[in-house]
Amino acid sequence: MEGLRHRLAQIGDMEALRALMRRSISELQDEFLTPAQVEASHMVMGLDAQLIEDRTYYVVEYDGVIVGCGGWSWRATLYGGDDSIVVRKPAALDPGQDAAKIRAMYTNPEFARRGVGKAILRLCEDAARKAGFRRVEMMATLAGEPLYRACGYRSVASLESDVINGVTVPLLRMEKQL
């Protein structure tokens, strides 16, 4: 989509990023999950400030407004955010053996299916490749799976989150060779 610009996320973006994530989870997951699962998703997903501190998290803007975000990591954490129930693992990965992690991909619902997600994936994959990684992996939502498959990712495991308020959230571990 013409007019999209990207940059590294800054700590000052966190409030806008969290608002974008809440909206993305609430509006883009509803076609794939029950209302209770969508609500539970807010406790599984979210912003991991470590990605911003590591300078591996991107925002995509249109006319100066953040319309998407996502990043990659050289740390062991596969998914989860600052406020999620998921235990994060900050240990460094070995690019020669491990897969870099694609993390926290979100799009403003008004910009879904307009190239924002593909642009972020390209940025992340290029950066991971430059850092020496030969493979990437992610924990995907059902709503994100079509995009990731179209970008060359394959599902390697179907999982569910821990039980949250009586429900689980379906997740897919996906990977791609760089």
Number of C-alpha atoms within 10 A of each C-alpha: 11 7 8 17 17 17 12 15 23 15 10 8 13 15 11 12 22 14 11 20 23 17 16 20 23 16 14 20 20 16 11 14 17 13 13 15 20 21 20 21 24 18 18 19 23 23 25 21 16 15 22 18 12 12 15 21 28 23 24 22 17 16 9 10 12 20 24 28 29 27 27 28 25 23 20 17 22 22 22 21 22 15 13 17 15 17 12 16 11 12 10 13 17 14 16 10 10 17 25 31 26 28 29 23 26 28 26 20 16 11 14 15 12 12 15 26 24 15 18 25 22 12 20 24 23 13 17 25 16 10 12 12 23 18 19 23 22 25 23 25 21 17 16 18 19 12 16 21 14 10 14 12 19 17 17 11 11 12 14 11 16 15 11 16 10 9 17 18 22 17 19 19 18 21 24 18 13 13
